[in-house]
Amino acid sequence: MNGYNEKSHHFDDEPEPGSFVRAFDAFPKAKPQYVTRTSGGGKWTVVMYVVSCVLLWSEIARWWRGEETHTFAVEKGVSHSMQINLDIVVKMKCKDLHVNVQDASGDLIRAGTRLQEDVTHWGHWVDAKGVHKLGRDSHGRAITGAGWHEEGFGEEHVHDIVAMGKKKARWAKTPRLWGADGDSCRIYGSLDLNKVQGDFHITARGHGYTDAAMPAHLDHSAFNFSHVISELSFGPYYPSLVNPLDRTINIAESHFYKFQYFMSVVPTIYSVQRGSGSAPAERTIFTNQYAVTEQSKEVNERMVPGLFFKYDIEPILLHVEERRDGLITFAIKIINILSGVLVACNWGFTLSEWLREVIGRRRRQHSEGVIGAKSSYDE
């Protein structure tokens, strides 16, 4: 009627026939002919992509590393023994060395009979990669580079330590001499000790302790207690756990030279927790850490030269725990990050376009006022 066409009066917001679900669509939309692409929008889109990639990469890296927490508590467990792991090279003949342990309970352990001794060459260990000499700070104290009181545990993460701790540890083989004369002794292995304060020491034959098996007195000119420590740890042997004295070299400046290492041993638990549900998976290893100070000096002939490792067990327990969010929690964080960047860039684009429009309007008004201004000479 009167040229009325029902199709020409179709509204854009009405749902198409035959689609009942589309009637509930409340999200606004714009047709392609109503959309105008701008250079400002393109720039903000590039910014959004770059910021999203940076934040996404940092969040993935943080999730992969996990979060470490360090908790101190009083040790409640009771144990009577503790294992010590030693791998040290002394620049003396094996037959000229005494290896003993004496603890606060009065026990004297002939550690030399329980540890393995191999003849080796000094140059095989001094030139090894990773060996470093203990430095000195401004007060003359030895810099060991690690300790339980610090938050750095070498370059290993907790999950690496736990993963390596589950594997069977083996001592490295002593390099072959290949016809060269052995001028040093490698002492290595594990030893069970009483869990009390003690002194692990390496001295020369005939000095410090009398031994019926070695009655001969070693000549003083043969003393050379220069040494390389490849491993010195307490508890189960975990090669991946870097300790303060690992890969350390110390040179004796004279025949009568005494090296003293004072160590505070702290029982430590490393645990890795995965997921954040009611029953998260957890892997745990029990070991020990220690802080160390070193005093080395030349002594007279009335004193006993050698290597003395004095250790004391601290009555505290350190728990180092690594947590990592579950996949669902991680996905939610990623969505929140991307949504936040999208909203922030949208606001930035809106404000920049509004500011651009305001500045453009003022410029146009100023231009029109100058060109179209009325003059008194115009009649």
Secondary structure, DSSP 8 states (H G I E B T S, - for coil): -TT--TGGG--TTS--TT-SGGGG--S----GGG----HHHHHHHHHHHHHHHHHHHHHHHHHHH-EEEEEEEE-----SEEEEEEEEEESS-GGGEEEEEEETTS-EE-GGGTSEEEEE-THHHHTSTT-EE-EE-TTS-EE-S--TTSS--TT--HHHHHHHHTS----------TT----EEEEEEEEEEESS-EEEEEEETTSSS--TT--S---GGG----EEEEEEEESS--TTS--TTTTEEE--SSSSEEEEEEEEEEEEEEEEEE--SSS-EEEEEEEEEEEEEEEEEE--TTS--EEEEEEEE-SEEEEEEEEE--HHHHHHHHHHHHHHHHHHHHHHHHHHHHHHHHHHHHHHHHHHHHHS---TT--
